């Protein structure tokens, strides 16, 4: 993956630690985790909303299955 090995990852982690400090990093990771969770929840809701519309497309006004052409 992009040629990153353990030494490069350690150097990047140290630079991040120096830039943001030890107290700020856990707060940033919590925010990132909340964002990822919110994104996943949004995707699940979108899938749930799409699923019923597919079944409704094959029914007529009475709720019975519409004849297939």
Residue pairs with C-beta under 8 A, 6 or more apart in sequence:
16 25
17 25
20 28
58 65
58 66
58 68
59 65
59 66
60 66
